[in-house]
């Protein structure tokens, strides 16, 4: 290829670093105007980068498809990105993982949360990894500070709900699950196995 930039079909082991940087750039552009709901209103892009970091450093994940999906996991759900765009830019394997972890925003929030619990055990191994790291990042963020407008009761409810999702992801990555269990224990959340 003349430009030296890998296409979606070239994102193999040799080009995985270039592909990860391409994904980070894509996600940064898509999330450029978004902020987290914390008091500091941190840039939203910190979240997908943090999810990928958790996978790589704490989960020992080196699979480029999983790490790319982590960087892109909220683009379809929270921006104008389409699954077709993800596939064109990053390939079908990345698209499929992103699709597995994307909620249908057309459904009411309570239904989306119920479906996350119901569908968790049936996700691919790759999607389960992204979900584990996503929940770990979000729970750590809640421990650090509550989002604007959230009561302590709402934070606790989120921890309870997240533990139900995690129950369906068990057996995927011992390191990430151990870190999640520490947070649940700190919050006195009983984890059913």
QUIHU-V955526 format. One line per field, one symbol per residue. phi: phi as a letter, one per 40 degrees, with the letter a starting at -180 (. if undefined). psi: psi as a letter, one per 30 degrees, with the letter a starting at -180 (. if undefined). A space follows every 10 residues. Layout:
# QUIHU-V955526
phi = ???
psi = ???
This chain:
# QUIHU-V955526
phi = .ccgcccdcc cbdcbccccc cccccdcccc cdbcbcccdc fcddddcccc cccddccbcg cbcdcccccc cbcbcccbbc cbcccccccb gcccdccdcc bcccccccdc cccccccccd cbccdccccc cdcccccccc ccccaccdgc cccccccccc cdccccdcbd gcadcccccc cccccdcfcc ccb
psi = kefgkklefg iaeegeeeee eeeeeeeeee gegkllglef hlkefeeeee eeeeeeeefg kfjeeeeeee fgfgeeegag kleeeeeeef leeeeeeeef gkljffllee eeeeeeeefe fglleeeeee eeeeeeeeee eeeekklkfk leeeeeeeee eeeeeeeffk gejeeeeeee eeeeeeghkk jk.
